[in-house]
Amino acid sequence: MAKDSSDVKIRHEDRGDSGRYVAEIAGSEHSGHLDWVARGEGVRAATHTLVPPAIGGRGVAAALVEALVADARSQGFR
């Protein structure tokens, strides 16, 4: 899943039993991310979110969580 807005692009790196959502900010060398791991059949748990101060205050963490929730709805995991 990729979410695009004028400032933030989110891409998902699926590694099977784990993954990472990466938020890239237009015009910035900094990025944020949300890591997840599988916790049983059909369950993914967010384990870590990082948004560097240089790109903080722009709703990046919320966009990362929204991407995870959108994928849960469309792919049927909890």
Helices and strands as residue ranges (DSSP letters): E 3-4, E 8-14, E 18-25, E 31-38, E 44-50, G 53-55, H 60-75
